[in-house]
Amino acid sequence: MTSPESAECRADMAAAATAVREILNALTAVPPMFGDHTWQGPAADRWAADWSARRTQLTRLLDAVLAEQPRLIARVEEAERRKVAS
């Protein structure tokens, strides 16, 4: 039987995962908008390069959030098992 704390943790992680995926999808939608039809020149090229670097960093961070979720859930469940056992 799942404890209320474990269920709440799982629900929170699911909500966070949904938000992370929405952000990742939004980040993926931007590069196709780059191009010379809206902005041209060195400033546009620098902006696109800077954006791509920031996107890479943010994507790594968001991927780490998703990867950490199972460990967080396991920690909450282990704490609950210990509480029940004592």
Secondary structure, 3 states (H helix, E strand, C coil): CCCHHHHHHHHHHHHHHHHHHHHHHHHHHCHHHCCCCCCCCHHHHHHHHHHHHHHHHHHHHHHHHHHHHHHHHHHHHHHHHHHHHC
